[in-house]
Amino acid sequence: MFDPLPTQSWNYETAAHLLNRAAFGGTPEEVESVRKQGLAATLRHLLDETVEAANIPAPAWAHPENIKEQRMEIRAAKEEGGEAIDKMKEFRRRQGENLLDLRRWWLERLATTPAPLLEKMTLFWHGHFATSAEKVQNGYWMWLQNDTLRRHALGNFVTLTKAMSRDPAMMIYLDLQQSRREHPNENWARELMELFTVGIGNYSENDIRESARAFTGYRVDMTNQQFRFAPRQRDDGAKNFMGKTGDLSGDEIIDILARQPACSKFIARKLWRFFADDEPSPQIVDALAARIRGHNYEIRPVLREMFSSAQFYARGALRSQIKSPVQYLVQTTKLLATDLPAPAVAQNAMRQMGQILFAPPNVKGWDGGKSWVSTSTLLFRYNFANYLINGDAMRPAGDRGKQKGADLGFRRGARMAEIPPRAPLDVARIIPAELRDKPNDLVAHLCQRLFGTPGPEKERTAFIGFLEKRRPDTSDQAMRELLHLMMSTPQFQLT
C-alpha cells in the first residue's frame, strides 16, 4: 500500500514535516537545507549516521555501586541504634539529585544531538517499555536502561525485547527479579504480551502462567547492579505456550510472540501513531506490519520506507499532531534560539505538562495525542512560553520568587533557590532588525518559523493588528509580546 513520495512533492512543507516528526523540528534555515538536500539524502543522514552518536558518555555519577553493601551498612546502623535514618535520607537525596541530572543530560541530548531520529526512537521505546524511577529508585539503572534503548533504537525489535527482559530497571519495575521456580511472578509475563508485543486479546491466562515459568531465574546482582542468571531458581519443566511445548526459555517465548501476526500489527500501530497519525487506518497498519515482518523486525529499513511514503506526507497528517511535552520543550527552545531552562524548571515543566522523563504514569506509558492538552496543561504551556520569552523581566523584583513559582506551577513550599533567574529572550536572534517596522513581513517571517506554514488568515490578521496598535513601538519588549501571543495559540501546539 505504501507509495513513494513523488519527487515534485518534496518541498519546504514536507521537509518541515519530516523534521517535526523524525526529529524535534527545525529552524527555517535547517528546513531549507533539508529541502535542498533531498529526501533520500536526508534519510541517510537521519537513519545511518548514528554510530558515534549512540556512544554518549554517561553522567559522571552513572556507574555501578554495591547496593548490597550499602543496604547492609544501613541495616547495621539501625541495629546499633546509629544514624540509619540519616544514611537513608542521604541515599535518597543523592538518588533524587542523580535523577534530576539524568533528565538534564537527556534533554540536552535531545536538543543538541547530531542524530535526532536516534533520540526520537529512544523516546519512543521509553514510552513503549515504560519504566518509572519512582519504583526503581536508582539513577544508574534508569541511565543503563536509557543507554540500552538507544543502542537498540534503530535495530531489531526482538533483540531489544530480549535485552529489556534482562534490564535491571525493568526487572525491578515489574518484579521479575523476585520470580522463582516455586512461585513464578506473572507481572513481566503479562505486560510482555499485553503492552510490549501482541496486545490484549491475543493470549490466554495459561500463556501468562507458562511464560512466567520460562522467565524464572532472572536476577539483578546487587553487588554490581547488573543482570545475572540463577539456574537453580529456573523452572526447567515443560511449558505449553501458544501451541509450542518444551523446556522453553525466556528468549524462546519472545521469539514465539514475534512470530504471531498480532505482534507486527501491534508495533506497526504504535509506530504510525507516534510518527504520523493518531488514528491509523487498518490498511495502513496492515501495510506497515507487512514491512515489519518482511524486514524481520529490523526497525531502520521500516522507518526508511515509512518516511519515504506518500502516505506519511498526506495532507491530513501535516501539522496535525499535538506536541508532546518533551517535543514542546525541545522544539520551542530550538525555534526561539534559546537555552533549555534550568534542570529544576525543566523537570517541573514536564511534570505540569504531563510527561516527565523517567517517570511515566504507569507501565502503559503515556497515552499521547489529545491527552496532552487540557485546560490546565494549556494554561501552563502559555505561562511557560512567557517564561521562556520574558524570563524574570516582567515581574517586580520584590515579588519575582512568589510570582515565578505560581506561573511555573511549582508546588507550595518549593524552594525558590531551585528556580534560577532567566534573562529575557534576545529577540535579535530570530527577528531581523529590518522587519520590525513591517508588520506584514514580520508576521510572515515568524509564522514560517513558529508554525512552519503561513498560518491561518484569521490569526495572521490578529498578529498584524497587534503590531499596528503598538506603532511606532518596535522595541524588544513589543517583539516579545508578539512572540508570546503567537505561541499562545492552538496552532503553536501542533507539529
C-alpha positions in Angstrom: 0.0 0.0 0.0 2.9 2.4 0.6 3.6 4.6 -2.4 6.9 6.5 -2.7 6.6 10.3 -2.3 6.7 11.8 -5.8 9.8 13.9 -6.3 7.8 17.0 -7.1 6.1 16.7 -3.7 9.3 17.2 -1.8 9.2 20.8 -0.8 9.6 23.1 2.2 6.4 21.9 3.8 7.2 18.2 3.5 10.8 18.8 4.6 9.5 20.6 7.7 7.0 17.7 8.4 9.9 15.2 8.3 12.0 17.2 10.7 9.0 17.7 13.0 8.2 14.0 13.2 11.5 12.3 12.8 13.4 14.8 14.9 12.5 17.8 17.1 11.6 20.3 14.5 13.9 22.6 12.6 14.6 26.3 12.1 13.7 27.8 8.7 17.4 27.5 7.8 17.5 23.8 8.7 14.3 23.1 6.9 15.6 24.8 3.7 18.9 22.9 4.0 17.0 19.6 4.2 14.8 20.6 1.3 17.8 21.2 -0.9 19.5 18.0 0.3 16.6 15.9 -0.9 14.5 13.2 0.9 16.9 10.2 0.2 20.0 12.0 1.4 18.2 13.4 4.5 17.0 9.9 5.4 20.6 8.6 5.0 21.7 11.2 7.5 18.9 10.5 9.9 19.0 6.7 9.8 22.6 5.8 9.0 24.9 8.3 10.6 24.2 7.3 14.2 27.1 5.1 15.4 29.1 7.7 17.1 26.0 9.5 18.4 25.0 6.2 20.2 28.2 6.2 22.2 27.2 9.0 24.6 29.4 9.5 27.7 27.4 8.7 30.8 26.9 11.3 33.5 29.8 11.3 36.0 27.8 9.6 38.7 26.4 6.9 36.4 28.5 3.9 37.4 27.7 0.6 39.2 27.7 0.6 43.0 27.5 -2.1 45.6 23.8 -1.7 46.6 24.0 -4.8 48.8 26.9 -3.3 50.8 25.0 0.0 51.2 21.9 -1.8 52.5 24.0 -3.8 54.9 25.5 -0.5 56.3 22.1 1.0 56.8 20.8 -2.2 58.5 23.8 -2.3 60.8 23.4 1.3 61.7 19.7 0.6 62.6 20.6 -2.4 64.7 23.2 -0.5 66.6 20.9 2.5 67.2 23.0 4.6 64.9 22.2 7.1 62.2 20.3 4.7 59.9 17.7 7.4 59.2 20.4 9.9 58.2 22.1 7.4 55.9 18.8 6.6 54.2 18.0 10.3 53.8 21.4 10.8 52.3 20.9 7.9 49.9 17.5 9.2 48.8 18.8 12.7 48.4 21.7 11.6 46.2 19.3 9.5 44.1 17.0 12.5 43.7 19.9 14.7 42.5 21.1 12.0 40.2 17.7 11.7 38.6 17.4 15.4 38.1 20.8 15.4 36.5 19.8 12.5 34.3 16.8 14.4 33.0 19.1 17.4 32.3 21.5 15.1 30.5 18.9 13.6 28.2 17.1 16.8 27.5 20.5 18.3 26.4 21.0 15.3 24.1 17.5 15.7 22.6 18.2 19.4 21.9 21.8 19.1 20.6 22.2 15.7 19.1 23.6 15.3 15.6 21.3 12.2 15.3 17.8 13.4 16.3 16.0 10.4 15.0 18.1 8.1 17.2 17.0 10.1 20.2 13.3 10.3 19.0 13.3 6.5 18.7 14.9 6.2 22.2 12.0 8.4 23.4 9.5 6.1 21.6 10.9 3.0 23.2 11.0 4.7 26.6 7.2 5.1 26.3 6.8 1.6 24.9 8.9 -0.2 27.6 7.7 2.2 30.2 9.7 2.1 33.5 9.4 4.6 36.3 12.2 5.8 38.6 9.5 6.2 41.3 9.7 2.5 41.9 13.2 1.7 40.6 14.6 4.5 42.8 18.1 4.3 41.2 19.5 6.7 38.7 22.2 4.4 37.4 19.6 1.7 36.5 17.5 4.3 34.7 20.5 5.6 32.8 21.5 2.0 31.9 18.0 1.3 30.5 18.2 4.6 28.5 21.5 3.5 27.1 20.2 0.1 26.1 17.2 1.6 24.4 19.4 3.9 22.4 21.8 1.2 21.3 18.9 -0.9 20.0 16.6 2.0 19.0 17.0 1.6 15.2 18.0 -2.1 15.4 16.0 -5.3 15.8 12.8 -5.2 17.9 13.1 -8.8 19.0 16.7 -8.3 20.2 15.6 -5.2 22.1 12.8 -7.0 23.8 15.2 -9.7 24.9 17.5 -7.0 26.2 14.6 -5.5 28.1 13.9 -8.8 29.8 17.4 -8.6 31.3 17.3 -4.9 32.0 17.7 -4.3 35.8 15.3 -1.3 35.9 12.6 -3.2 34.0 13.1 -6.3 36.2 12.7 -4.3 39.4 9.7 -2.3 38.0 7.8 -5.5 37.0 9.1 -7.7 39.9 10.9 -10.1 37.6 13.9 -10.5 39.9 11.5 -11.9 42.5 10.3 -14.7 40.3 11.4 -18.2 41.3 10.5 -21.7 40.3 8.2 -22.3 43.2 6.4 -19.0 42.8 6.7 -17.5 39.2 5.8 -13.8 39.2 3.5 -13.0 36.4 3.9 -9.2 36.1 6.5 -9.2 33.4 4.9 -12.1 31.5 1.6 -10.3 31.4 2.9 -6.9 30.3 5.3 -8.6 27.8 2.2 -9.7 25.9 -0.4 -7.0 26.7 1.8 -3.9 26.3 5.1 -4.9 24.6 4.3 -7.4 21.9 0.9 -8.8 20.8 -1.7 -6.7 22.7 -4.9 -7.6 24.6 -7.0 -10.4 23.2 -4.1 -12.3 21.6 -3.0 -14.5 24.5 -4.6 -16.6 27.3 -4.2 -16.7 31.0 -2.4 -20.0 30.6 0.0 -18.3 28.2 0.8 -15.8 31.0 1.4 -18.6 33.5 3.6 -20.7 31.2 5.5 -17.6 30.1 6.2 -16.6 33.7 7.7 -20.0 34.3 10.1 -19.5 31.4 11.5 -16.3 32.9 12.3 -17.7 36.3 15.9 -17.4 37.4 16.3 -13.8 36.1 18.1 -11.8 38.8 19.8 -8.4 39.5 23.2 -8.7 41.1 23.1 -6.1 43.9 26.9 -6.1 44.1 27.5 -4.7 40.6 23.9 -3.7 39.6 23.9 -6.0 36.5 21.8 -8.8 35.3 22.7 -12.3 36.4 21.0 -15.7 35.8 20.3 -18.0 38.8 20.0 -21.5 37.2 18.8 -23.1 40.5 15.8 -20.8 40.5 14.8 -21.6 37.0 11.8 -23.8 36.3 13.2 -26.3 33.7 10.0 -28.3 33.3 8.0 -28.5 30.0 5.9 -25.4 29.2 2.9 -25.2 26.8 2.9 -21.7 25.3 0.8 -20.7 22.3 0.8 -24.2 20.9 4.5 -24.8 21.5 5.6 -27.3 24.1 9.1 -27.9 25.6 11.5 -26.5 28.2 11.1 -23.1 26.7 13.4 -20.3 27.8 12.5 -16.6 28.1 14.2 -15.8 24.8 12.2 -18.6 23.1 8.9 -17.1 24.5 9.8 -13.8 22.9 10.6 -15.5 19.6 7.2 -17.2 19.6 5.5 -13.9 20.3 7.3 -12.2 17.4 6.0 -14.9 15.0 2.4 -14.0 15.9 0.8 -11.7 13.2 -0.6 -9.6 16.1 2.9 -8.6 17.2 3.9 -6.9 13.9 0.4 -5.2 13.8 0.8 -4.0 17.4 4.2 -2.4 16.8 3.0 -1.0 13.4 0.1 0.8 15.0 2.3 2.3 17.8 4.9 3.4 15.3 2.4 5.1 13.0 0.6 6.8 15.9 3.9 8.1 17.3 5.3 9.4 14.0 2.3 10.1 11.7 -1.3 10.0 12.8 -3.2 9.3 16.0 -5.8 7.1 14.2 -4.1 4.9 11.6 -6.4 3.0 9.2 -6.5 -0.8 9.2 -4.9 -0.6 5.7 -2.0 1.5 7.0 -1.4 -0.8 9.9 -1.5 -4.0 7.7 0.9 -2.4 5.2 3.4 -1.3 7.9 3.1 -4.7 9.7 3.9 -6.5 6.4 7.0 -4.4 6.1 8.0 -5.1 9.7 7.7 -8.9 9.1 9.4 -8.5 5.7 12.4 -6.9 7.4 12.4 -9.4 10.2 11.6 -6.7 12.8 14.6 -4.6 11.8 13.4 -1.1 12.6 15.8 1.0 10.4 14.5 -0.2 7.0 10.9 0.0 8.2 11.3 3.7 9.1 13.1 4.4 5.8 10.1 3.1 3.9 7.6 4.8 6.2 9.3 8.2 5.9 9.7 7.8 2.1 6.0 7.0 1.6 3.4 9.4 0.2 1.0 8.3 3.0 3.3 9.7 5.6 3.1 13.2 4.0 -0.7 13.0 3.4 -2.4 16.4 3.7 -4.3 15.3 6.8 -1.1 14.3 8.6 0.6 17.7 8.2 0.6 19.9 11.3 -2.0 17.6 12.9 -0.1 16.1 15.8 -0.2 17.7 19.3 3.3 18.3 20.6 4.2 16.0 23.4 5.6 18.0 26.4 9.1 16.8 25.6 8.7 17.8 22.0 7.2 21.1 23.1 10.1 21.8 25.4 12.9 20.9 23.0 11.3 22.3 19.8 10.3 25.6 21.4 13.8 26.3 22.7 15.2 25.4 19.2 12.7 27.8 17.5 13.5 30.6 19.9 17.2 30.0 19.6 17.5 30.0 23.4 18.8 27.6 26.0 16.9 25.0 27.8 15.6 26.1 31.2 17.5 25.1 34.3 17.1 21.4 35.3 14.6 22.0 38.2 12.5 24.3 35.9 12.5 21.8 33.1 11.7 18.9 35.4 8.7 20.8 36.8 7.6 21.9 33.4 7.5 18.3 32.2 5.5 17.3 35.3 3.0 20.1 34.8 2.5 19.3 31.1 2.1 15.6 31.8 5.3 13.9 30.5 8.2 13.7 32.9 11.1 11.7 31.6 11.9 8.5 33.5 8.5 8.7 35.3 5.7 7.5 33.0 2.3 7.3 34.8 2.2 3.5 34.6 3.5 0.5 32.7 1.3 1.5 29.8 3.3 4.7 29.3 1.8 7.9 28.0 -1.5 7.9 26.0 -0.3 10.8 23.9 -2.5 12.5 21.3 -5.3 14.6 22.6 -4.5 13.6 26.2 -1.6 16.1 26.1 -3.9 19.1 26.3 -6.4 20.1 28.9 -7.5 23.4 30.4 -4.7 23.2 33.0 -1.9 22.0 30.7 -2.7 24.6 28.0 -2.6 27.3 30.6 0.7 26.1 31.8 2.1 26.0 28.2 1.1 29.6 27.8 2.7 30.6 31.1 5.8 28.6 30.3 6.1 30.3 26.9 6.0 33.6 28.7 8.8 32.4 31.0 11.0 31.3 28.1 10.4 34.6 26.3 10.4 37.2 29.1 12.3 35.4 31.8 12.0 37.4 35.0 11.9 40.8 33.3 8.1 41.3 33.6 7.9 40.8 37.4 8.5 43.3 40.2 11.9 42.5 41.8 10.4 42.0 45.3 7.8 39.6 44.1 9.6 37.5 41.5 10.1 34.4 43.5 6.5 34.1 44.5 5.1 35.0 41.1 7.6 32.8 39.3 6.7 29.8 41.3 3.0 30.4 40.6 3.4 30.9 36.9 5.5 27.8 36.5 3.3 25.6 38.7 5.8 24.8 41.4 4.2 23.2 44.4 3.7 25.2 47.5 6.9 25.1 49.6 9.2 24.7 46.6 12.5 26.4 47.2 12.8 29.5 45.0 16.6 28.9 45.0 15.8 26.0 42.7 14.3 28.4 40.2 17.3 30.4 38.9 16.8 33.8 37.2 16.3 33.7 33.5 17.2 36.6 31.2 14.7 37.8 28.6 14.9 36.4 25.1 17.4 38.0 22.8 14.9 38.7 20.0 17.6 39.8 17.6 18.5 36.1 17.2 15.2 35.4 15.4 13.8 38.8 14.3 15.9 40.7 11.7 16.0 44.5 12.6 14.8 45.5 9.1 11.4 43.7 9.7 10.5 45.3 13.0 8.5 48.2 11.3 7.0 46.0 8.6 4.1 44.2 10.3 3.1 42.0 7.3 6.6 40.9 6.6 7.4 40.3 10.3 4.3 38.2 10.9 5.0 36.1 7.7 8.6 35.6 8.9 7.5 34.5 12.4 4.7 32.3 11.2 7.1 30.4 9.0 9.5 30.0 11.9 7.0 29.1 14.7 4.3 27.3 12.7 6.2 26.0 9.6 3.4 27.5 7.5 1.9 30.9 6.7 -0.6 30.2 9.4 -4.4 30.7 9.3 -5.5 34.0 7.8 -7.6 35.0 10.9 -4.6 34.6 13.2 -2.2 36.4 10.8 -4.7 39.3 10.7 -4.8 39.4 14.5 -1.0 39.4 14.8 -0.7 42.2 12.3 -3.4 44.1 14.1 -1.4 43.8 17.4 1.6 45.3 15.8 -0.4 48.1 14.1 -1.8 49.1 17.5 1.7 49.2 19.0 3.2 51.6 16.4 5.6 53.2 16.5 6.8 50.9 19.3 9.1 48.3 17.7 11.1 47.6 20.9 12.4 44.3 22.1 9.6 44.1 24.5 7.0 44.6 21.8 8.6 41.8 19.8 8.5 39.5 22.9 4.8 40.3 23.4 4.1 39.3 19.8 6.0 36.1 20.2 4.1 35.2 23.3 0.8 36.0 21.6 1.7 33.7 18.7 2.9 30.9 21.0 -0.4 31.1 23.0 -2.4 29.8 20.0 -3.7 26.3 19.1 -1.5 26.4 16.0 1.7 26.5 18.0 0.7 23.4 20.0 0.7 21.4 16.7 3.7 19.8 14.9 
